[in-house]
Amino acid sequence: MANKIYVGNLPISITEKELFELFVPFGEVISAQITMGMDGKTNSGYGYVMMVNDKDMQKAILKLNNSLYKKRNIRVVKAHPIDQDSGYLARKNRFSRYNKFSKFKRK
């Protein structure tokens, strides 16, 4: 995940090949993936690009973040793993922790 880039606000019409080629001028690209929507047919407007090294990744982020691509301002940032301490499961566990010590018990 070290050199993985999140690309957001992509046009629905973009292909993985176009996304790949967008990053080629900044260095060697390993892969480009567009995340599909719930229907499995249309893209969800964001994707990920993997680059070979950190220096090229930083160049791409600096040049492409908030740039105009097919009439859309795209968001280009370093991808981060999902924080396990946030989100639904963390909130659920937070509440269940207090339920152990509650005076009120289910009958």
Summary of the structure (lengths in Angstrom):
residues: 107
radius of gyration: 19.4
end to end distance: 47.9
largest distance: 65.8
contacts: 269
relative contact order: 0.21
helix: 32%
strand: 28%
